[in-house]
Amino acid sequence: MSDRHEQTAAFHCVPLLPLRDTVVFPHMVVPLFVGREKSLGALGEVTSRGDAQEIFLSAQRVQSDEPTPEDIFSVGTLANLIQVLRLPDGTVKVLVEGKRRAVVRRFVDGERFLAVEVDEIPEDSGWSAEAEAAAREAHAAFASFVKLDKRLAPEILASVHSIEDPGDLADTIAAQLQLKLADKQAILEMVRPTDRLMRLAELLRAEIEVLQNERKLRSRVRRQMEKRQEEQVLSEQLDAAQKEAGERDEFKNEFAELEEKTSQIKLSKEAAARIKKELKKLRLMAPMSAEAAVVRNYIDWVLALPWGTRTEDKLDVAEAERILDQDHFGLKKVKERILEYLAVQALVRKQKGPILCLVGPPGVGKTSLAQSIARATGRNFVRLALGGVRDEAEIRGHRRTYIGALPGKIIQSLKKAGSANPVFLLDEVDKMSTDFRGDPSAALLEVLDPEQNHTFCDHYLDLDYDLSDVMFITTANYLQGIPVPLQDRMEVIPIAGYTEFEKLAIAEQYLVPKQKRDHGLADITLEMPEETLRVLIDGYTKEAGVRSLEREIAGVCRKVAREYLADRSVTGWKITPKRLAKYLGAPHFRRGRQEDTDEVGVTNGLAVTAHGGDLLVTEVSIVAGKGKLVLTGQLGDVMQESAQAAMSYVRSRAPSLGLDRDFYSWADMHVHLPEGAIPKDGPSAGITICTAMVSALLRVPVHRDVAMTGEITLRGRVLPIGGLKEKILAAHRGGMKTVIIPRDNVKDLRDIPKRVLKDTRVVAVGHMDEVLRVALALPKPSEFLKEPSVPVDWRVPGERRESGDRRADAGLIPVASAMPPASMPPPPQVEISSTLRRG
């Protein structure tokens, strides 16, 4: 250390504030953040002294939270506190101003803070030639440094030039530089201003050289980047030029291909003119323009359609019949219609494609039948599912003005088919719906109209396309879901559910062999007798088709496959009803069966459900009341009206039945149809309800082996009903020996299997009286309800009849016998009121 350190004044003790990575020079104002405990204690001591707020600032040699005297430089700066601000986090922000250099003579260790005895270091304040030279050198170097370092403001040069003391000049310049801690501490420890100025000039020259090198490097990097960017731009321009030239060549080749393809396809006159116009437009467009892509896409769609491309029909009717019988069992009406079309096609050679609508419950083979038709006729097959379609544009497409427009599903499917005369299946045509986007069923009116579909116009193509050669086949589960105008354009072929005999044949001939192949059991013996299949059909499935039956057979095959893998020595299985219950569990369904005895007020009706025909038992009970008719069993409006009509008929025939004419005034009649959770509706239960009512009123049982169906009128006439085939099959399956049907339904018996008619007595009736004679267990049925020979007035007793009563003369007041005819014994009279009291 310089000898000037020895020329000291009297020692004085001041608090010490150690600094980390910071050196404070005299005349330097700097903010400090204080957070250590002893540093805060030193600040507290200084502020408590009043005006003499002097503190010693010295840098640490070692970065430590609890510095020792050895960790602190001995030369520092005496400074004054200008401002003290306490922050929310507990630290203190202090603004200090350096005053003078000082050297530590002794460290005084306190409990709350560190203190030191310091000796101020005096400085030379005069100018000399050496100091002047050093100052100029430092000025010049600092000016160059400020020009190169953008972090310093140019205005600082003016403030530096105004400093007259060489020591203050050196300290001011040192405070502005970003120097290492060791360099700053070395400058602080230099007593002579000339030495400090010379050292600063050296450090500034070194920093200037570094900044110049950085600038050169930055300039070189910038030039390289600019050069690279320029090269990249030139390369991209070159690539673009080459690409454009290549695309032009490619576009020319593509254009030539389109023209050649146009000349090879047999387009219609309208389509040829349109394509010629679009090609001319495309030639004048830029290849990469959006409009060119739209035009090219349109041309591709038009040329991709099968204009004039046809497959040769197989006109061998016998071969077609063999294929249809091989793929499907039964379905005679559909097969006959297809064979008729092929026969006419063989004679005429030009016939519009038929438009068939196959209506039937799920699982009866409508979709697979369409595939078999395509195979039998030798045509391509394409299927379009219409379930859930609610947008008219799905059928007719979007106009080309829309972005991403495409043709409708009809044109897209024809492109997929690859021929102009495919078998086109429109599946689930009854599942379409309508909303604000249009009605797709209305768009199908043109497609399925033989008189219009030869000029079908898709919105996207905006061309007439001939659909008259297409064989359209639509499928639906319910005819009510198809709009009437659409029904009128199609030939509706109903496909009823399979009978038990048909299901049995399908299972034996198709399903069992198929499932054996699918489950790898073709090489082993798996026998399912007819008895087992009947149990499987009646107890484990309840459907019109055979999908559930196939699933149950597949379940049996899986069980057998597992047992076979467990023991390969067993190669034969016979599935008995007992083993079937082991494999599949207890039966899931119960079929209607006849009662064990003839019962009063219980009649066997017949109904048609989505799963086929079924027995529908009707129960009637007479209770005390005031003539109320109670209907239960979740009956629909039509069935309730049928019950009311039956009740009116019984009241009108009360004298002939041997009942009091006012019997309804003291008794309530309760009509119930079991299985109340299942909704029931329709008029065909009219005669069933009426028969149960008469049986309950007369206390005459109904034959348990008789089932019936028919609508009743107020006059007792029996009107025809639908679903006769399914109903008679249900009666046969339930063990019924006699089935009563309306006389007008006799023509429908031709659809009933002969083996069923052989086992069942079918009675055709036209009036309710005939039904009662057959159904009721009467001693002399033939004499029951014969009209009396002497008419009896139905007036209320005591009422006088006016002569010439127009109501009686016109027949509006019924005339009937008050008692049964003399030749017939009166029906058993039961004291209903006493019976009700006993109940």
HELIX and SHEET records of a PDB file:
HELIX    1   1 ASP A    3  GLU A    6  5                                   4    
HELIX    2   2 GLU A   37  THR A   47  1                                  11    
HELIX    3   3 PRO A   69  ASP A   71  5                                   3    
HELIX    4   4 ALA A  129  LEU A  148  1                                  20    
HELIX    5   5 ILE A  156  HIS A  161  1                                   6    
HELIX    6   6 PRO A  166  GLN A  176  1                                  11    
HELIX    7   7 LEU A  181  GLU A  189  1                                   9    
HELIX    8   8 PRO A  193  GLN A  264  1                                  72    
HELIX    9   9 LYS A  269  ARG A  283  1                                  15    
HELIX   10  10 ALA A  290  ALA A  304  1                                  15    
HELIX   11  11 VAL A  317  ASP A  327  1                                  11    
HELIX   12  12 LYS A  332  VAL A  348  1                                  17    
HELIX   13  13 LYS A  366  THR A  377  1                                  12    
HELIX   14  14 ALA A  393  ARG A  396  1                                   4    
HELIX   15  15 LYS A  409  ALA A  417  1                                   9    
HELIX   16  16 VAL A  429  LYS A  431  5                                   3    
HELIX   17  17 PRO A  440  VAL A  447  1                                   8    
HELIX   18  18 ASN A  453  THR A  455  5                                   3    
HELIX   19  19 LEU A  479  GLY A  481  5                                   3    
HELIX   20  20 VAL A  484  ASP A  488  1                                   5    
HELIX   21  21 GLU A  500  ILE A  506  1                                   7    
HELIX   22  22 ALA A  507  LEU A  511  3                                   5    
HELIX   23  23 VAL A  512  ASP A  518  1                                   7    
HELIX   24  24 GLU A  530  TYR A  540  1                                  11    
HELIX   25  25 ARG A  547  ALA A  566  1                                  20    
HELIX   26  26 PRO A  577  LEU A  584  1                                   8    
HELIX   27  27 ASP A  637  SER A  652  1                                  16    
HELIX   28  28 ALA A  654  LEU A  657  1                                   4    
HELIX   29  29 PHE A  663  SER A  665  5                                   3    
HELIX   30  30 GLY A  686  LEU A  698  1                                  13    
HELIX   31  31 LEU A  724  ARG A  733  1                                  10    
HELIX   32  32 ARG A  743  ASP A  751  5                                   9    
HELIX   33  33 LYS A  754  ASP A  759  1                                   6    
HELIX   34  34 MET A  768  ALA A  775  1                                   8    
HELIX   35  35 PRO A  781  GLU A  783  5                                   3    
HELIX   36  36 ARG A  806  ASP A  809  1                                   4    
HELIX   37  37 ILE A  832  ARG A  838  1                                   7    
SHEET    1   A 6 VAL A  29  VAL A  34  0                                        
SHEET    2   A 6 VAL A  92  ASP A 109 -1                                        
SHEET    3   A 6 VAL A  75  ARG A  86 -1                                        
SHEET    4   A 6 GLU A  54  ALA A  59 -1                                        
SHEET    5   A 6 HIS A  12  LEU A  19  1                                        
SHEET    6   A 6 LEU A 114  GLU A 120 -1                                        
SHEET    1   B 5 PHE A 381  ALA A 385  0                                        
SHEET    2   B 5 VAL A 423  ASP A 427  1                                        
SHEET    3   B 5 MET A 471  ALA A 476  1                                        
SHEET    4   B 5 ILE A 355  VAL A 359  1                                        
SHEET    5   B 5 GLU A 491  PRO A 494  1                                        
SHEET    1   C 2 PHE A 456  CYS A 457  0                                        
SHEET    2   C 2 ASP A 464  TYR A 465 -1                                        
SHEET    1   D 2 THR A 525  GLU A 527  0                                        
SHEET    2   D 2 GLY A 572  LYS A 574  1                                        
SHEET    1   E 2 GLU A 599  VAL A 600  0                                        
SHEET    2   E 2 PRO A 701  VAL A 702 -1                                        
SHEET    1   F 7 LEU A 629  THR A 632  0                                        
SHEET    2   F 7 ALA A 667  HIS A 672  1                                        
SHEET    3   F 7 GLY A 612  ALA A 624 -1                                        
SHEET    4   F 7 VAL A 602  THR A 609 -1                                        
SHEET    5   F 7 VAL A 706  MET A 708  1                                        
SHEET    6   F 7 THR A 738  PRO A 742  1                                        
SHEET    7   F 7 ARG A 761  VAL A 765  1                                        
SHEET    1   G 2 GLU A 711  ILE A 712  0                                        
SHEET    2   G 2 VAL A 718  LEU A 719 -1                                        
END                                                                             
